[in-house]
Amino acid sequence: MAGLTPSQLASFQENGYLIIPDYLTPEEVTSLLTETDSLLDSFPLESHPLTQFTTGDDEDSTQAHVGDDYFLTSGDKVRFFFEPDAFSATPDPETGKPTLLKPKKLSINKIGHALHALSPPFEKVSLSERNAAIASSLGFQDPRVLQSMVICKQPSIGGAVPAHRDSEFLYTNPPSAVGWWFALQDARPGNATLGFWKGSHRGKKGGAIKRRFVRKENGHGTEFIENDGPGLPRGMEEEETEGPTEEELEILDITAGSLVLIHGNVLHKSEKNTSPRSRYAYTFHVIEGGEGWDYDARNWLQPPENGEGFSKLK
């Protein structure tokens, strides 16, 4: 099974991301959308803790990043996280619980975080020979899959994701994370598509990981802390430079079925979806599980308790 071509690899290394059009067949896209709809229809609302997903990383945010047990124990489960804007400002006077303004399936921010292990359609697309070949092209010795999720970006309420680098959230020493991001629907400038600061992963562009998103030491909640470990993947060098500017931001136009590979150190974001069109995407991350790369014990997402570690991609 062929991996990346030399020109694709060079583009990824230069820009920090790579778009591969038509990576999924129309049948595969339909399969994942059908599974997503089934999951959204069938999860029980009555027993759900109504956990809302927010990054807590925006200057305008009044909420902390989600950090309850429902979130922190989702690494080997399929769980559902609501959009904060899906609820009314005041709780139900009888139950004291937040009141949904929309049907539940139109109120979910994302479904995660072990779709690749627990959902056959997502497993088939994730743990494939083709993805393993791409990981090999990128230099992975023992690629491991984690944090698989459907990002829904619901019409009119799909929340913004502020500028970040993925290795801040899935830190290995040294950094190794790469994201696989599949468009299940067209992602265009009008419905909160991805935006990248091209080349911002490289040391000379200030791409080192300066902070990490971790569990609080008391075990309750999450927080950002200063990174005191290596900030760049092995073989990359850091230089003192000014960070990327807004003028360098590139907004992508991505058709359904495309794969976007995302370097763990590249700076990227997406805006709130104010359009009447949803923007479903499926994403998972790959980290290096080989000797010499340590997955941090304080990362918010931890390996399954069965002792087998994260899913092997090969």
C-alpha positions as CSV (number, residue, x, y, z in Angstrom):
1,M,0.0,0.0,0.0
2,A,1.5,3.3,-1.1
3,G,1.9,6.2,1.3
4,L,2.6,9.8,0.5
5,T,4.3,10.7,-2.7
6,P,7.6,12.7,-2.4
7,S,5.9,15.9,-3.5
8,Q,3.1,15.4,-1.0
9,L,5.6,14.8,1.8
10,A,7.6,17.8,0.8
11,S,4.4,20.0,0.9
12,F,3.4,18.7,4.3
13,Q,6.9,19.3,5.7
14,E,6.9,22.8,4.2
15,N,3.4,24.0,5.1
16,G,2.5,21.9,8.1
17,Y,-0.7,20.5,6.5
18,L,-1.6,18.6,3.4
19,I,-5.0,18.2,1.6
20,I,-5.6,14.9,-0.2
21,P,-8.8,15.2,-2.2
22,D,-11.2,12.3,-2.7
23,Y,-9.4,10.2,0.0
24,L,-12.6,8.6,1.1
25,T,-15.0,7.1,-1.5
26,P,-18.6,8.5,-1.6
27,E,-19.7,5.2,-0.1
28,E,-17.3,5.6,2.8
29,V,-18.5,9.1,3.4
30,T,-22.1,8.0,3.4
31,S,-21.3,5.1,5.7
32,L,-19.8,7.5,8.3
33,L,-22.6,10.0,8.0
34,T,-25.2,7.3,8.4
35,E,-23.3,6.0,11.5
36,T,-23.1,9.6,12.9
37,D,-26.9,10.1,12.4
38,S,-27.6,6.8,14.1
39,L,-25.4,7.7,17.1
40,L,-27.0,11.1,17.4
41,D,-30.5,9.6,17.3
42,S,-29.9,6.8,19.7
43,F,-28.0,8.3,22.7
44,P,-30.2,8.7,25.8
45,L,-30.8,12.3,26.7
46,E,-32.5,11.5,30.0
47,S,-29.3,10.0,31.6
48,H,-26.9,12.3,29.9
49,P,-25.0,14.8,32.3
50,L,-25.5,17.5,29.6
51,T,-21.7,18.1,29.4
52,Q,-21.0,21.1,27.2
53,F,-17.8,21.3,25.2
54,T,-15.9,24.6,25.3
55,T,-12.2,25.2,24.8
56,G,-12.1,27.8,27.5
57,D,-9.3,29.3,25.5
58,D,-10.9,32.3,23.9
59,E,-10.5,35.9,25.2
60,D,-14.3,36.2,25.1
61,S,-15.0,32.9,26.9
62,T,-16.7,33.0,30.3
63,Q,-16.5,29.2,30.7
64,A,-13.6,27.0,31.7
65,H,-12.5,24.2,29.3
66,V,-14.7,21.1,29.9
67,G,-13.1,18.9,32.5
68,D,-15.7,16.8,34.2
69,D,-15.5,13.0,34.6
70,Y,-17.7,12.4,31.6
71,F,-15.1,14.2,29.5
72,L,-11.9,12.9,31.2
73,T,-13.0,9.2,31.0
74,S,-14.0,9.3,27.4
75,G,-10.8,8.1,25.9
76,D,-12.1,4.6,25.4
77,K,-15.8,5.4,25.0
78,V,-18.2,7.0,22.6
79,R,-19.6,10.1,24.3
80,F,-21.6,13.2,23.3
81,F,-20.7,16.8,24.1
82,F,-23.2,19.7,23.7
83,E,-22.8,23.1,22.2
84,P,-23.1,25.8,24.9
85,D,-25.3,27.8,22.6
86,A,-27.7,24.9,22.4
87,F,-29.1,25.8,25.8
88,S,-31.3,28.6,27.1
89,A,-29.8,31.1,29.4
90,T,-32.0,30.0,32.3
91,P,-32.5,26.4,33.6
92,D,-35.8,24.6,33.7
93,P,-37.6,25.9,36.8
94,E,-38.9,22.4,37.7
95,T,-35.8,20.3,37.2
96,G,-33.0,22.9,37.5
97,K,-31.4,21.5,34.4
98,P,-30.4,23.4,31.3
99,T,-33.1,23.6,28.6
100,L,-32.3,22.6,25.0
101,L,-33.3,25.1,22.4
102,K,-33.0,22.6,19.6
103,P,-33.5,18.9,19.0
104,K,-30.7,16.9,20.7
105,K,-29.1,15.8,17.4
106,L,-28.8,19.5,16.3
107,S,-27.3,20.4,19.7
108,I,-24.1,18.3,19.8
109,N,-20.7,19.8,19.3
110,K,-18.8,16.5,19.0
111,I,-18.9,12.8,19.5
112,G,-15.8,11.2,20.9
113,H,-13.3,9.9,21.7
114,A,-12.9,6.2,20.7
115,L,-14.9,5.9,17.6
116,H,-12.0,4.3,15.9
117,A,-12.1,1.4,18.3
118,L,-15.8,1.0,19.1
119,S,-17.7,1.9,15.9
120,P,-17.1,-0.6,12.9
121,P,-17.6,2.1,10.2
122,F,-15.1,4.5,11.8
123,E,-12.7,1.6,12.7
124,K,-12.6,0.6,9.0
125,V,-11.7,4.1,7.9
126,S,-9.2,4.7,10.7
127,L,-7.2,1.5,11.2
128,S,-6.5,1.0,7.5
129,E,-3.4,-0.1,5.6
130,R,-3.5,3.1,3.7
131,N,-3.3,5.2,6.8
132,A,-0.5,3.0,8.1
133,A,1.4,3.6,4.9
134,I,0.9,7.4,5.3
135,A,2.2,7.1,8.9
136,S,5.2,5.2,7.7
137,S,5.8,8.0,5.1
138,L,5.8,10.5,7.9
139,G,8.5,8.5,9.8
140,F,6.4,6.9,12.5
141,Q,8.0,3.7,13.9
142,D,5.0,2.6,16.0
143,P,2.0,4.8,15.1
144,R,-0.8,4.8,17.7
145,V,-4.3,6.1,17.1
146,L,-6.2,8.2,19.8
147,Q,-8.8,10.9,20.2
148,S,-11.1,10.0,17.4
149,M,-14.2,12.2,17.1
150,V,-16.9,13.6,14.8
151,I,-16.9,17.4,14.9
152,C,-20.4,18.5,14.0
153,K,-20.2,22.3,13.7
154,Q,-24.0,22.6,13.8
155,P,-25.7,25.3,11.8
156,S,-25.8,28.7,13.4
157,I,-24.4,27.5,16.8
158,G,-21.2,25.4,15.9
159,G,-18.6,26.9,18.3
160,A,-15.4,28.5,17.3
161,V,-12.1,26.7,18.0
162,P,-9.4,29.3,18.8
163,A,-5.9,29.1,17.3
164,H,-4.0,26.2,18.8
165,R,-1.4,23.5,18.1
166,D,-2.6,19.9,18.5
167,S,0.5,18.7,20.4
168,E,-0.5,21.0,23.2
169,F,-3.3,18.6,23.9
170,L,-1.6,15.2,23.1
171,Y,1.9,15.9,24.2
172,T,4.7,13.4,23.7
173,N,8.3,13.9,24.7
174,P,9.4,14.9,22.0
175,P,6.3,16.0,20.2
176,S,5.0,13.6,17.5
177,A,1.2,14.2,17.0
178,V,-0.3,14.3,13.5
179,G,-4.0,14.8,12.9
180,W,-6.0,13.0,10.2
181,W,-9.0,15.2,9.5
182,F,-11.7,13.9,7.0
183,A,-14.4,16.2,5.6
184,L,-17.7,14.4,5.7
185,Q,-19.4,17.5,4.3
186,D,-18.0,20.4,2.3
187,A,-16.0,22.7,4.5
188,R,-15.9,26.1,2.9
189,P,-15.2,29.7,4.0
190,G,-19.0,30.2,4.5
191,N,-19.4,27.4,7.1
192,A,-16.5,27.6,9.5
193,T,-13.8,25.7,7.6
194,L,-10.2,25.2,8.8
195,G,-7.7,28.0,8.8
196,F,-4.0,27.5,8.9
197,W,-0.9,29.6,9.4
198,K,1.2,28.1,6.7
199,G,4.6,27.0,7.9
200,S,3.9,27.9,11.5
201,H,5.0,24.4,12.7
202,R,8.6,25.1,11.9
203,G,11.0,26.3,14.6
204,K,11.9,29.4,12.6
205,K,8.2,30.3,12.5
206,G,7.9,30.0,16.3
207,G,6.3,26.6,16.1
208,A,7.6,25.2,19.4
209,I,5.0,23.9,21.9
210,K,5.1,26.5,24.7
211,R,2.1,25.2,26.8
212,R,0.3,22.0,27.5
213,F,-3.3,21.1,28.2
214,V,-3.3,18.7,31.2
215,R,-5.4,17.3,34.1
216,K,-5.1,19.4,37.3
217,E,-2.9,17.8,39.9
218,N,-5.9,17.3,42.2
219,G,-7.5,15.1,39.5
220,H,-10.5,17.5,39.1
221,G,-10.7,19.5,35.9
222,T,-8.1,20.7,33.3
223,E,-5.8,23.6,32.8
224,F,-3.0,24.9,30.6
225,I,0.6,24.8,32.0
226,E,3.9,25.9,30.7
227,N,5.7,23.3,28.7
228,D,9.1,22.4,30.3
229,G,9.9,19.7,27.8
230,P,11.0,19.7,24.1
231,G,8.9,22.0,22.0
232,L,9.6,20.6,18.6
233,P,9.7,17.1,17.0
234,R,13.0,15.3,16.8
235,G,15.2,16.8,14.0
236,M,13.6,20.3,14.0
237,E,15.5,23.3,15.4
238,E,14.0,26.4,17.0
239,E,15.0,30.0,16.2
240,E,14.0,33.2,17.9
241,T,11.5,34.9,15.6
242,E,8.2,36.7,15.6
243,G,5.1,34.6,15.6
244,P,2.7,34.3,12.6
245,T,0.5,37.2,11.7
246,E,-3.2,37.3,10.6
247,E,-2.1,38.1,7.1
248,E,-0.5,34.7,6.9
249,L,-3.7,32.8,7.8
250,E,-5.0,30.6,4.9
251,I,-8.6,29.7,4.9
252,L,-9.2,26.3,3.3
253,D,-11.8,25.2,0.8
254,I,-12.3,21.4,1.3
255,T,-14.7,19.1,-0.4
256,A,-16.4,16.2,1.3
257,G,-14.2,13.0,1.2
258,S,-10.9,14.9,1.4
259,L,-8.3,14.2,4.0
260,V,-6.3,17.0,5.7
261,L,-3.1,15.9,7.4
262,I,-2.3,18.3,10.3
263,H,1.2,18.6,11.8
264,G,1.0,18.7,15.6
265,N,2.9,21.9,15.8
266,V,1.1,23.9,13.1
267,L,-1.1,26.8,14.3
268,H,-4.7,26.5,13.1
269,K,-8.3,27.4,14.0
270,S,-11.9,27.4,12.9
271,E,-14.6,30.1,13.3
272,K,-18.1,29.7,14.7
273,N,-20.5,28.3,12.1
274,T,-23.0,31.1,11.6
275,S,-24.3,29.6,8.3
276,P,-27.4,27.4,7.8
277,R,-25.2,24.5,6.7
278,S,-23.5,22.0,9.1
279,R,-19.9,21.1,8.7
280,Y,-19.4,17.5,9.8
281,A,-15.8,16.2,10.0
282,Y,-14.2,13.1,11.4
283,T,-10.8,13.3,12.9
284,F,-8.3,11.3,14.9
285,H,-4.7,11.7,15.9
286,V,-1.6,9.6,15.6
287,I,1.3,9.7,18.1
288,E,4.6,7.9,18.1
289,G,4.5,4.8,20.4
290,G,8.0,3.8,19.8
291,E,10.9,3.7,22.3
292,G,12.2,7.2,23.0
293,W,8.8,9.0,22.8
294,D,6.9,9.3,26.1
295,Y,3.2,10.1,26.3
296,D,2.8,12.5,29.2
297,A,0.9,11.1,32.2
298,R,-0.8,14.4,32.8
299,N,-2.4,14.7,29.3
300,W,-6.1,15.0,29.6
301,L,-6.6,11.8,27.5
302,Q,-5.0,8.7,29.0
303,P,-4.6,5.2,27.6
304,P,-7.4,2.6,28.2
305,E,-7.2,0.9,31.6
306,N,-6.9,-2.5,29.9
307,G,-3.2,-2.1,29.7
308,E,-3.0,-2.5,25.9
309,G,-2.3,1.2,25.3
310,F,-3.6,3.2,22.3
311,S,-4.7,1.4,19.1
312,K,-1.9,0.3,16.8
313,L,-1.9,1.6,13.3
314,K,-0.3,-1.3,11.4
